[in-house]
Amino acid sequence: MTGDGAAPLAGHPLVGASTMVLVGALSAVLVAVGLVASWLDTHSHTRNRQLANSLNDANRRLREQAHSDPLTRMPNRLMFEERMAAALAKIGNTPEACALAVMFIALDGFKPANASFGHVAGDAVLREIGRRLQSIARPEDTVARVGGDEFLLMTVHPGHEAVAAAIAQRVLESLNEPLTLPNDVVVNLSGSIGIVMYPEHGPHTKMIANADAAMYAAKRAGGSTYAFFEPRMELDAREQLALQNDLRHAIERHELQLYYQPKIHAKSGQITGVEALLRWQHPVRGFVGPSLFIPIAERFGLIGSIGNWVIDEACRQMSDWRRQGLRMRVAVNLSVHQLRQEDLVQRVRIAVDHFRVDPALLTFEITESVAMEDTQETMRAFSQLANVGVSLSIDDFGTGYSSLSYLRKLPAKQLKIDQSFVQDLGTSPDALAVVDAVIKLAHALGLHVVAEGVETARQRDILLTLGCDELQGYLFARPMAARLLTLWAMGESRTVSHTVPDAASGRDDFRDSLYSPDGPDTVIDVLQ
């Protein structure tokens, strides 16, 4: 068999017809294989192109996901930082004045609203806030969502602080506009803004951190405002971070403790109970006030564990007092964050059962603004707490916007008049009128009334005349450790001499004299 092809085989004596048929079939197969190979090659190229396109699409989607916020589809922190780096590269090493402005924007009041109305409504709020911010920004600016309720806005070449301030003011006005949720509930929010100017306010590597520090300065100023960065704010931010780290270990290191301020029966002068007040004794810093560390605990998510400790410790102390023969009613402040905890009622029930305390002696004080949130979650929490047997008290009453119809539905047993009204009792007819009205309203609803912040005998006299049930303040005792409170309660007798005129002996004349600074100085005596 020399040469190529089938021709030499045709004349070979050993090759018959069947062989020739086989050869023909093989030739056809070879042709078919060639066609298949060609098709496979073409199909392979097509499939490779499809795979390449799919990979490119996947890479594009991954990049979008890596650079955008999934909820609002806005740029996220990574994209913001990339765009800020690009803007800084264009500015160069010799930037002009106010070449760049970065604003750190945080919503005020979003977390309680999100907890009250649900995450679906909260997501709708965030999307609308993002839309509003993007409508304010110029095409060359960047707006990003970088946290739950936190946003960043970068303005290129604002030219002057006044321009940045004007933009911040527009943002605040936009945030202040009411939002209508999908269920037609209207929510009112505000915002706090920290502003950093580059290069005036430090190196570009600290711009976001410094804007964050300025934002918290705006929050500490009451919110709904903006603040430009100052060097001291960086120290404040570092201080907060250090306190946060220490606060995480404060419970296990036994640095937290409860102090107790007595409540006094207005007529008898006897102690009726105490309010538990949280204190932090830092090993290096000394006493750290709750007005400083409670906001930090809320910001860094520590308020839940601290609140649980307070409930447990209050119940433990009640059990200890019971063994000493003291039937002490204890009031514990409950924050909005605790009220939103799903396991709050279970935690309370466990603490009450574990320490074998009478739940009727445990009172939770809730601020009026929290108590007036007419939501199913709020009412459910109140009802479940009441079912455990604990009492509810509405704190700081008079500072909010209470609905009388809603107030009637609350399972509360007590109102606490805010100390701001008590402080002005002797000098302000308006304060006197408010306190008088609150006491009458509370009694009409069957509620007990406590006045806090009583510091003078005149305030005490007026409150007793108006019919207030219990008094609390420095006039009687400052907050004290449990051991001292035990000695104070067991070793001292508190009585009141009833020298206040009643209605039959000129009470109306006495009430009229309350409106004059020259009214009576001493009407009752508390025997220490």
Rosetta blueprint (number, residue, H / E / L):
1 M L
2 T L
3 G L
4 D L
5 G L
6 A L
7 A H
8 P H
9 L H
10 A H
11 G L
12 H L
13 P L
14 L L
15 V L
16 G L
17 A H
18 S H
19 T H
20 M H
21 V H
22 L H
23 V H
24 G H
25 A H
26 L H
27 S H
28 A H
29 V H
30 L H
31 V H
32 A H
33 V H
34 G H
35 L H
36 V H
37 A H
38 S H
39 W H
40 L H
41 D H
42 T H
43 H H
44 S H
45 H H
46 T H
47 R H
48 N H
49 R H
50 Q H
51 L H
52 A H
53 N H
54 S H
55 L H
56 N H
57 D H
58 A H
59 N H
60 R H
61 R H
62 L H
63 R H
64 E H
65 Q H
66 A H
67 H H
68 S E
69 D L
70 P L
71 L L
72 T L
73 R L
74 M L
75 P E
76 N L
77 R H
78 L H
79 M H
80 F H
81 E H
82 E H
83 R H
84 M H
85 A H
86 A H
87 A H
88 L H
89 A H
90 K H
91 I H
92 G L
93 N L
94 T L
95 P L
96 E L
97 A L
98 C L
99 A L
100 L E
101 A E
102 V E
103 M E
104 F E
105 I E
106 A E
107 L E
108 D E
109 G L
110 F H
111 K H
112 P H
113 A H
114 N H
115 A H
116 S H
117 F H
118 G L
119 H H
120 V H
121 A H
122 G H
123 D H
124 A H
125 V H
126 L H
127 R H
128 E H
129 I H
130 G H
131 R H
132 R H
133 L H
134 Q H
135 S H
136 I H
137 A L
138 R L
139 P L
140 E L
141 D L
142 T E
143 V E
144 A E
145 R E
146 V L
147 G L
148 G L
149 D L
150 E E
151 F E
152 L E
153 L E
154 M E
155 T E
156 V E
157 H L
158 P L
159 G L
160 H L
161 E H
162 A H
163 V H
164 A H
165 A H
166 A H
167 I H
168 A H
169 Q H
170 R H
171 V H
172 L H
173 E H
174 S H
175 L H
176 N H
177 E L
178 P L
179 L E
180 T E
181 L L
182 P L
183 N L
184 D L
185 V L
186 V E
187 V E
188 N L
189 L L
190 S E
191 G E
192 S E
193 I E
194 G E
195 I E
196 V E
197 M E
198 Y E
199 P L
200 E L
201 H L
202 G L
203 P L
204 H H
205 T H
206 K H
207 M H
208 I H
209 A H
210 N H
211 A H
212 D H
213 A H
214 A H
215 M H
216 Y H
217 A H
218 A H
219 K H
220 R H
221 A L
222 G L
223 G L
224 S L
225 T E
226 Y E
227 A E
228 F E
229 F L
230 E L
231 P H
232 R H
233 M H
234 E H
235 L H
236 D H
237 A H
238 R H
239 E H
240 Q H
241 L H
242 A H
243 L H
244 Q H
245 N H
246 D H
247 L H
248 R H
249 H L
250 A L
251 I L
252 E L
253 R L
254 H L
255 E L
256 L E
257 Q E
258 L E
259 Y E
260 Y E
261 Q E
262 P E
263 K E
264 I E
265 H E
266 A L
267 K L
268 S L
269 G L
270 Q L
271 I E
272 T E
273 G E
274 V E
275 E E
276 A E
277 L E
278 L E
279 R E
280 W E
281 Q E
282 H E
283 P L
284 V L
285 R L
286 G E
287 F E
288 V E
289 G L
290 P H
291 S H
292 L H
293 F H
294 I H
295 P H
296 I H
297 A H
298 E H
299 R H
300 F L
301 G L
302 L L
303 I H
304 G H
305 S H
306 I H
307 G H
308 N H
309 W H
310 V H
311 I H
312 D H
313 E H
314 A H
315 C H
316 R H
317 Q H
318 M H
319 S H
320 D H
321 W H
322 R H
323 R H
324 Q L
325 G L
326 L L
327 R L
328 M L
329 R L
330 V E
331 A E
332 V E
333 N E
334 L L
335 S L
336 V H
337 H H
338 Q H
339 L H
340 R L
341 Q L
342 E L
343 D L
344 L H
345 V H
346 Q H
347 R H
348 V H
349 R H
350 I H
351 A H
352 V H
353 D H
354 H H
355 F H
356 R L
357 V L
358 D L
359 P H
360 A H
361 L H
362 L E
363 T E
364 F E
365 E E
366 I E
367 T E
368 E H
369 S H
370 V H
371 A H
372 M L
373 E L
374 D L
375 T L
376 Q H
377 E H
378 T H
379 M H
380 R H
381 A H
382 F H
383 S H
384 Q H
385 L H
386 A H
387 N H
388 V H
389 G L
390 V L
391 S E
392 L E
393 S E
394 I E
395 D E
396 D E
397 F E
398 G L
399 T L
400 G L
401 Y L
402 S L
403 S L
404 L H
405 S H
406 Y H
407 L H
408 R H
409 K H
410 L L
411 P L
412 A L
413 K L
414 Q E
415 L E
416 K E
417 I E
418 D L
419 Q H
420 S H
421 F H
422 V H
423 Q H
424 D L
425 L L
426 G L
427 T L
428 S L
429 P H
430 D H
431 A H
432 L H
433 A H
434 V H
435 V H
436 D H
437 A H
438 V H
439 I H
440 K H
441 L H
442 A H
443 H H
444 A H
445 L L
446 G L
447 L L
448 H E
449 V E
450 V E
451 A E
452 E E
453 G L
454 V L
455 E L
456 T L
457 A H
458 R H
459 Q H
460 R H
461 D H
462 I H
463 L H
464 L H
465 T H
466 L H
467 G L
468 C L
469 D L
470 E E
471 L E
472 Q E
473 G L
474 Y L
475 L L
476 F L
477 A L
478 R L
479 P L
480 M E
481 A E
482 A H
483 R H
484 L H
485 L H
486 T H
487 L H
488 W H
489 A H
490 M H
491 G H
492 E L
493 S L
494 R L
495 T L
496 V E
497 S L
498 H L
499 T L
500 V L
501 P L
502 D L
503 A H
504 A H
505 S H
506 G L
507 R H
508 D H
509 D H
510 F H
511 R H
512 D H
513 S H
514 L L
515 Y L
516 S L
517 P L
518 D L
519 G L
520 P L
521 D L
522 T L
523 V L
524 I L
525 D L
526 V E
527 L L
528 Q L
